Amino acid sequence: MHKALVTFLISIGCTLPIQASTIFFTQIGSPDVFFGTFNPAAGGSLTGITTIGSSPNGADGILIGPNGTLFFAGEGSNGVFQIRQDGTSVPPLPSFGAGTTESFFLATNQNAPDPSNTTVFTFNNAGSIAALPVVGGFLQPGTVSSVLGPDKNISDVFWSPTNQAYYLTGNEGTTGDLGLYNVATHTTSAPLFTGIPTAQEAVFDPFTGLIILFGDGQVDTFNPTTNTLGTPVLLPGATAGTTCGGGSTGQLDAGTVDGAGHAYVAGCGNLYYIDYSSTHNILSLSNIRESVPVSGGIKDVAVIQVATPEPSTITMVVIGLAGLGIRLRRRQRA
């Protein structure tokens, strides 16, 4: 593509599909947080893996925070930590314990008008949820509440674009429930779905407008407008109904998206990469590959979201610019 055209596309808010991205991740049995550069070309590679922080006892869920930071769950450290993405602040920024409960996955409302003033939630998968305010971009001490309602042992919370909160109850290698969640009262509804395999972690995908579900070696979608599930797909090399400790190198329970039609999924021994930027269908096996074996495995993964237009949008812009160029040349000749 001509350099002037690329410059123009960027100037009007269009960006091109990413070629490489920085991912952040936690590992099985490690208290550390890492970053590395993932390149999807030629089967995929993860290079430059660097430790950027740690907790005293374990690390699990991870989220992109404001102002170039990350949040991660301290697991047995019973708290949530905030660190710099570039690793310049090690040890981590002050961590704030969320009571005495263990901390696994993390969640925050992607609809918050100001991510510098929001709330991070974490769960112990045993009936407790901790809410930690983020004020001015920095994590504050949190409070622990008991989950009320028919489903108590929730593992994750996610939000629809209309700000409706939902919950999941799955654990690694197991099925779970999906239902509505009242964030103000920490109360679950009667589940909308029970016994679904992809009920451990979920993330809203702005590229498709769907919720992407991860769990039990599988990926699925949830449409919050119609309250319908897709048909889950088992990722290559994964084995449903097993855990990492059970010997499966492909088992997974977590993943994320970059907002441009790419997903990164954590397997016990692999980083899966799904490119659905052309098909808009994350559940197509042809878009999925078991990209990179990672020594020590990956527990949870985060990536900075990018604002890339749909391929059809770029095509329309290019066609329009081409037509404009033709008309200008005709006028000049006239």
Helices and strands as residue ranges (DSSP letters): H 3-11, E 21-26, E 32-39, G 41-43, E 45-54, E 62-64, E 69-73, E 79-84, E 96-97, E 106-108, E 118-123, E 128-135, E 138-139, E 143-146, E 156-159, E 165-168, E 176-182, E 187-188, E 193-196, E 201-205, E 210-215, E 218-223, E 228-229, E 233-234, G 244-246, E 252-257, E 262-267, E 270-275, G 285-287, E 288-293, E 300-303, H 311-333
